[in-house]
Amino acid sequence: MSEMRENGVRDVASNLQMYGVLAKKSFTHNSNKWAKRFFVLKDGFLFYYADSERKDFERHQVFNMHPKGVIPLGNCNIEPSTEPGHPFSIIIRNDTFSMDVMLAAESDYTREKWLTLLKRSSLV
């Protein structure tokens, strides 16, 4: 069972599906800005944080319960994509989203690992 700590972090080592750094395209319309974010995949949700959160997570196996954002994956269409400058991209679509979510891995191998688990999580 997960343990809540006093400072708003949760022990997640036992039920985490995947974590790592991906680039995320800005949600601002007509923006081509990408930023590295630390992502945590857990229970059908993709949480994302500033990249600096990764070091704390890897050191203590806990993550802050207040992410920069949360992407619910239920009923999402998740596919590989290619974006200029980001050949190993992932697109997450859902009719309820105001726009598509664009992510990018640093290699095809990493993208395939994320795609497999993201697609599995979208079936929740």
Beta strands, then each sheet from edge to edge (+ up, - down):
strand 1: 9-11
strand 2: 18-25
strand 3: 34-42
strand 4: 45-50
strand 5: 62-64
strand 6: 69-72
strand 7: 77-83
strand 8: 86-93
strand 9: 101-104
sheet 1: 1+ 5-
sheet 2: 6+ 4- 3+ 2- 9+ 8- 7+
end
